[in-house]
Amino acid sequence: MKKLTIIISICFFLVFTGMVIYVAVSEDFVEPKSLQEQGDISADNPIWNKKMDDLAQYLADNDMIQDAKNYGLLSDGVGTEARLYDNIELYWWDIENLAEGTAEYKAYTEAVENGNIDLWSSGNIMQVEVYGPFAVNASRYEGDIKKLTSLLYDYVSEKTDSDKSEVWNKSLEDLEEYLTAENLMDKTKKAEVTSEGYTSAAFNYSGVELYWWDLENLDTGSDEYKAYLSLKEEGFIDLWGSGNIISPVLNGPFALNILNGYNGDVNKLNEAFKEFGHSS
């Protein structure tokens, strides 16, 4: 009898394991996504450990709000915490304890996926910018929106080991000097290229195009910033959404696009560009 029980148990285990494997490898299976995954913000980013008080103090330290401890409370059912500072609405969700099916859970997932929240499913839509477990509604704010957005992005940004390299402290002029010294282009043969809508600055040097993004000052909702993220995450830029795709090489805030008219050594140029601003 014990042998029969053991055999039946093993069979049940094998059947169950087979079903799990089948579901996991089937085309329709989608691995559940953690709430702590958002765009280019990784799950181990320190932002996920921050609370409302942390963000408020950060904004106060940067003169965006007057006093981190002086605020009004906003309505329940949107964020775990919701505060009003000088016409800036701040929302924070306790991601670790956010229960699926709650109004707060629905609001957070809507904010992440759609960039807006249908308040209490009333049809009243509120536009928000999401930064990790935080969201901001600045529709009534009359201050410097660009500065606010930049500060918020800096608050959630994280630097990888490669991001800590000197390339982030380099200028476009430094890059020009470097590539010219390597005899890979001539900085004196410089012509400005239309950059609006995809980068902060763009120049052509006889078949070599260099792009630069002013990431410290770019609005995260701008086309230029979206183009940078597209290149960083997808490896290409769809110029002005026209279907004209370019795939320049990215290095920090710079990108290199080699055109057909370039007469130099393409491989050497690519390698030199990738090494720029990185210690050997």
N, C-alpha and C positions, 0 to 999 in steps of 0.2 A: 504493500500500500504506500509506504514511504517513497519507494522508487517511482511509483506512478505519479505521486504528487510532485516529485522533483522534476520528472520528465515534462509534466504539464506546465510547471512554472517556467522551465527553460523554453518551452514552445511559445508561451505568452511573451516572454522577454524578447525572443527572436522576432516575433511578429511585430511587437511594438517598436523595436529598434529599426526594423525594415521600413515601417511606416514613417518614422521620423526622418530617416535618410531619404526616402522618396520625396517627402514634402520639401526637404531642404534643397534638393537638387532640381526640383521641378521648376520650369520656366516662370511659373506664376508666383513662386515663393519670393517674398520680399522680407529680408531680415529686419526685425523691428529696429527702429532708429531711436537712439537715446535722446531724451530731452536736452541733454548736455552736448548736442552736436548742432552747430549753427554756422552755416557759411564757412568762413575761414577761421572761426573760433573753435579750437579743439576742445575735447572733453576734459583735458587736464589743464586748461588755462586757469590761472588763479582767479579769474573773474567769477567763477562759479562758487567761490567761497566768500565772496563779498556780500555784504548786507546793505540795506537802505541807508543806514547811518554812515557807512563807508563812502558811498557815492555822494551823499549830501555834503559830507565834510570835504571831499575832493573838489566839488563844485564851489563850495565856499572859499576854499584855499585859493582857487583860481578866479575869484571875484565874479562868478556867474550868479551866485545867490548871496544874500546878505548874511544870513545866519542859519547854520545847519540845524539848529534846535528850534527855529521859529518857522512853523509851517501849519498849513491847514490840512485836515483829513478829508480825503475824497471818499466817494461811495464805495461800499463793499461790493463784492461779486465780480471784481475785475482782476485786481492783483492781491497777493497775500498782504502786501502793504501798498497804500496809495497816498501820496502826499502832494500838496500844492506849495511850491516855493516861487514867489515873485512871478506868477503866471506860467511857471514851468511845472507841468504835471509829471511826476515820477512814479513809476510802478515797479514793484519788485515781487518776484515769485519765489517761493520756497520750493525749488525744483525737487529736492530730495524727498519731500513729503507731499508733493502735489498729487492729489488723488484724481485718477481718471474719472471723468463723468461730472466733475464739479464745474461750477461756473468759471472759477479761476483757471482751471485746466483748459477749458474751451477758449477762454480769452487769450491765454498764452499761446496756444497752438495756432490760433487765428493770426495773432500778431506776428509770429515767426513765419508762417506760410504765406500770409496775404499782405502784411504790412499795415493791417488795420484790425479793429475789434468791433464786432457787432454787439454793442453794449446791451447786456441782458437779453440778447436775441430780440431786441425791440425794433431793429431796422435803423437805429441811430448809429451810424458808422463813425468811428474815431480813428483817424490816421495816426500811426505811431512809428517811431524808429526803435528797433530792438537791438540791445547790446547785452548778450549773455542773458542773465536772469532779469535784466532791467528793460523797461520801455519808457520812452519819453514822448510826451505830446506837448509841443511848443507852439501850437496854433494861436495861442493868445499872447505869446511872449513877444515883446517889442524890442528886445535887445539884439545882440550880435548872434544871429542863428548860426552863421558859419563858424564862429569861434566855439559856440556850444557844441556843435556837431563834431568839430575837430577834437575837442577835449574828451568827449565821450568815446570817440573811436580810440584815442590814445589810451584811455582808461582800460579798454578791453584788449588792446593790441598786445601781442607777445612776440618776443624775439627768439628765433631759433639760434643755434650756435653760429650758423652761417650769417644770420641777420645781424650778429654782433660785430661783423667785420667792418673794416674801414670804409668799404664802399658806400655806406650810408652817410658818411661824413664828406664824401667827395662831391665836387661840382661838375657840371658839364664841361667847363673849361679844363678841369683836371683830366677828364677822359679824352678830350681833344689832344691835349699835350702828350698824353701817354701813347695814344695810337699813332700820332705823328712821329714821335720819337722812335717808335718801333718800325717806322717806314711802311705802315699799313694804310695810311691815308694822309691827306694834306689838309691841315686845319685852315689854311688860308683860302682854300677853295670851298667856301662855305656859303650855302644858300638856304634861307629860311623856307620851311615847308609848312603848309597849313596844318595846324595842330588842334584846332578847336574841335571838340567832340570826342577826342581819343587820347590826348596827352597834353601836358602842360607846355612843352616846347619840343620842336622837331626841326632838324637841319639835315641837309643833304651835302655830302662831300664827295662829289664825282662818283656816284654809285653807292656810297655808304650813307645810310640814314641812321641818325642817332636820335632817340627819344628820351625825354626826361619827365618824371612826374613829381610835382611838388606835393608830396604826400602829407606834409605837416599842415598844409593850408587848403588842400582840396576838400570840397564838400563830398561826403561819402555817397550822396545821392546824385552827384554829377555824372555826366556821360564819360568824362575823362577818368574818374575813379572806377566806374564800372568797367571801362576798357582795360584798366590796369588789372583789376581782379580777374577779368576774363582771361587775360594773358597769363596771369599767375596760376590760375586754377585749371583752365582749359587748354592753354597753350596757343591761343590765337585771339585776334581781334577782328570783329565784324565791323568794318569802318562805317560809321554812321547808320548801322543797321541795314546797309544796302546789299549785303550779300558778298561784298568785296572783302575777302578774307586775307589777312596777313598773319604770318607767324614769326615775328622777330624773336631773337634770343634775349631773355630777361636776365639782368644782373642787378639786384638791388632796385634802385629807383630808375635805372637806365634800361634801354632796350636797343638792340642792334638789328637793322634790317638791311641785308645786302641785296642790291638790285642787279639786274642783268648787265648794266653798264660798268660794273666794277671790274678793273683789270688786274687787281692784285691777287694774292694768295688767299682764297676764301677760308681754307682750313686754319691757316695761321691767324687770320683776323678773328675768326670765331674763338679760337683758343685764347688769344690775347685779351679779347673782350671779357671772357668768362673769368680770367685770372685777375682782372683789374679790381683793385681794392681789397684783395684777399691775401693774407700773409702766406708765404710758402712754408 
